[in-house]
Amino acid sequence: MTGPGAIPHIALADLPTPLEPLRRLSAELGGPRIWVKRDDATGLAMGGNKVRKLEYLMADAAEQGADIVLTTGATQSNHCRQTAAAASRLGIDCELLIEHRFPDWPDAYTEGGNLQLDRLLGATVIDLERGVDRVQAMEDRAAELRADGRRPYIIALGGSSVVGAMGYRTAAMEILRQADDLGLELREVVHATASGGTQAGLVAGMAIRRSTVPVLGISAGAPADYLAPVVRELAEGVIARIGIDREIADDAVVIDDDYVGEEYGIPTAEMHEAVSMCARLEGLLLDPVYSGKAMAGLIGHIRAGRYRASDSASANDVVFIHTGGTPALFAYR
Ligand SMILES: *Cc1c(COP(=O)(O)O)cnc(C)c1O
């Protein structure tokens, strides 16, 4: 924890995460040099992007005297797994309200992967049916807990509140510092976006550093016109919370929803190709729900010539953030 007036923070992640070249994938695609930011390697219980958010969320919960955290997600939520692990590490209880969208899928999906780890980590799992209002369900459960004398703290879906997004403003700074150390000329930072907190933090961090490096979020579910205002509001919230004088530029929030496919969590042919290319060319394991679709987006953009030499021909490095989710590989065939 830090001093008065500072933003409460508890260290949970192994930071900085590595920034590594994907030489064989870059050569195969014949486009820019691709670098992977290994946020799958944040350490806690198989890692992932939520650990950076939880450093701020769990500190806020502790400040508020919480003795139990509640959060929500889909059956194979990586966010729920990482929250359960953070709660275990800090010795507080955790309840996960899990929405089962595909209850008829094989057991590997409905019971394995992340959900198996949630239980192993000691979280209490409350099952919700598809389409239930998850925000209301968490508020109702928190009211019951309060009536029992408990002090619950609600963590938003995906940890995407202003507090959670704080964790990705520092990730943006980390990327800029590492790129600088390696002498890279960054063309773009690309990552999977879903509840928006990761992208919001990145956009805010770039603004804080007055960087012009663009951030491209490839949606794993939500339509871009729904998600973009959410990301912007969270990014502005981060700026306001820090109390720094910055504007989020009009064109700073860029989301591509062309790689979602049928629906969140449902595989696409492009995802399969991206996951197997990274595995076979780089020994790098992506996930089927987020980073696989995001990499499919990056590959699609490279093939379409997005990074072809232009006026900024010196900038030839693209950073792909591996946001984690590898345990979900075991839930999918
Ligand atoms: C949650 C998650 C994301 C999306 O991050 P948001 O902050 O919710 O947009 C991306 N990749 C993985 C593996 C995730 O678990």
The ligand as an SDF file (V2000), in Angstrom:
LIG
                    3D

 15 15  0  0  0  0  0  0  0  0999 V2000
  -10.7430  -10.3550  -19.9950 C   0  0  0  0  0  0  0  0  0  0  0  0
   -9.8340  -10.7310  -21.1020 C   0  0  0  0  0  0  0  0  0  0  0  0
   -9.6010   -9.8510  -22.1790 C   0  0  0  0  0  0  0  0  0  0  0  0
  -10.3240   -8.5560  -22.3690 C   0  0  0  0  0  0  0  0  0  0  0  0
   -9.9680   -7.5600  -21.4570 O   0  0  0  0  0  0  0  0  0  0  0  0
  -11.0300   -6.4340  -21.0950 P   0  0  0  0  0  0  0  0  0  0  0  0
  -10.3330   -5.5580  -20.1570 O   0  0  0  0  0  0  0  0  0  0  0  0
  -12.2160   -7.1610  -20.4920 O   0  0  0  0  0  0  0  0  0  0  0  0
  -11.4460   -5.7500  -22.3420 O   0  0  0  0  0  0  0  0  0  0  0  0
   -8.6890  -10.2280  -23.1490 C   0  0  0  0  0  0  0  0  0  0  0  0
   -8.0550  -11.4100  -23.0770 N   0  0  0  0  0  0  0  0  0  0  0  0
   -8.2580  -12.2820  -22.0720 C   0  0  0  0  0  0  0  0  0  0  0  0
   -7.5250  -13.5750  -22.1060 C   0  0  0  0  0  0  0  0  0  0  0  0
   -9.1530  -11.9800  -21.0410 C   0  0  0  0  0  0  0  0  0  0  0  0
   -9.3460  -12.8590  -20.0520 O   0  0  0  0  0  0  0  0  0  0  0  0
  1  2  1  0
  2  3  1  0
  2 14  2  0
  3  4  1  0
  3 10  2  0
  4  5  1  0
  5  6  1  0
  6  7  2  0
  6  8  1  0
  6  9  1  0
 10 11  1  0
 11 12  2  0
 12 13  1  0
 12 14  1  0
 14 15  1  0
M  END
$$$$
